[in-house]
Amino acid sequence: MKVILVILIAAAWVFAPIEARAVSVAYEDPTGGWTYAFLGDAAASGSLGAPGFDAMDGTWDRENGSDSWDGSALGGTFAAGNAPGGVSALTQGETNFIRLQDTGNPTAAPTSIPDPSNRRIFLGHNIANDTGVTNPDTVVTDGVTLSFRARVATAATGIIDPMHTAATGAENFGVAHGTPWPTEGDGWLGHDGGKGVFGIRENSGNTDVTRPGRGVVSFNLTLADDLQSDHATPFGTTGLTMNSLNGTAPSGTVDPFQNEGTINVLPIADLTVFHEFWINIQPDQSGGGTHKVDVFLDGSEIANTFHVTSGTGNDYGGLSYLAMGVGGTPQMGAIDVDFFAYKQGIHLPGGPLILGDTDGDGIGGEFPDDFNPIRANFRKSVTSREMGDLVPNGIVDFDDFREWKAAHLGGGGSLEGLDLGFLNVPEPSTGALALVAMLGIGVRRRRRSGFPA
């Protein structure tokens, strides 16, 4: 449920920026609010023709190569203009959400509804249109934070249309048109070069090989019995899926639907209830992919880390954009979306990082707790903040030691008597102190865990 801060003067509410709304449920919104948040309470069809970005809440577009939405909601008498599936804005208790449903392929007989037929539903949001965005073309290269709250839709939680699968070429292709939707729901798998239910694509011209950008990274709610592209093999695990790991350059073969690369999945027992995801994405420095993804789930501040390869799928040419939908004809699926938000930069749930804090106890610069991981892993490749990588670049180095030292001295500590031989420089009374700049950073107490990058 999204809580909207009460503003007594109606005009003030109308013109309030998105930061005036509390969006997150299991987490606190990041400091300053989200760059943009779709609140799951609007399903306007928008205009067709050239991309207008006037659908849903007035900032999304459906005029792209992965969309065949006819603008209709779920239910009613099926015919051209009201094909099975679509997008509906619904309410359950105090939660407003949209339901996206792709029922299969209604263009096939006996339904034979011409396009737009709702055989795929895919929407884009132009990041360059958002207030305060500094460089949309490097939004992922510079690090980005996504959050969404979603579930697999079922008839128990709202209106849902029956299956309308094609005779061939679609998931569950042997099922008759009009068969009731599966009781347990039907999820989604990433497809066609990294496209999925929740995605972000960067149109970066960046050529720095140490900070690879470009491409799309997407996330999906997937059930164990969702079928892969052979229409026979169940995926096998219920959980959050994303791009596969398949090399260090953007690729068209990163999709779990086609069983490509090394599959990435965060197992989750039940996806028919709402789950909230907080996700950090930034270039991968050590894991063999293009990006490293940290996923936080349902209020936890412990990161689940994945290494992924961005996809080459692109529905808006030279734009950087958010993507949301169920946009593949060979699949069927239905997803409920409570909210979908993003913010530039890497932001951890729970508030700012504590400088110099490797063990996540909210106190930076401790000796030996925060110091020992730096000493033990100095000049080694690592994968977490807990291993000493305070300034995240995949290796423990002088920058990490400098941050620890500043916090240690700022908290009243001293370097007297410490063994700094691992630095391969003289003791701190001479050369080491010249190498380590005094930063004068204060320390505040706050519980912190997880790894920022």
Secondary structure, DSSP 8 states (H G I E B T S, - for coil): --B----SSHHHHHT--GGGSB--SSS---TT--SEEE-S---B----SS----BBTTTEE--STT----S--S-S--BTTB-S-EEEEEEETTEEEEEEEE-B-TTSTTT---SS-SS-EEEEEEGGGSTT-S-GGGTTTT-EEEEEEEEE--GGGS----BB--SSSSTTTTS-TTB---TT------BTTTB-SEEEEE------TTS---EEEEEEEE-TT-B-TTSS-B----EEEE--B--SS-BS---TTTT-SB--EEE-S--SS-EEEEEEEEE-SSSSSSEEEEEEETT----EEEEE--B---SSTT--EEEEEE--TT--EEEEEEEEEEEES---TTSS--TT-SSSSS-TT-TTTTHHHHHHHBTSB-S-GGGT-SS-SSBB-HHHHHHHHHHHHHTT---TT---GGGSS--IIIIIHHHS-------------S---
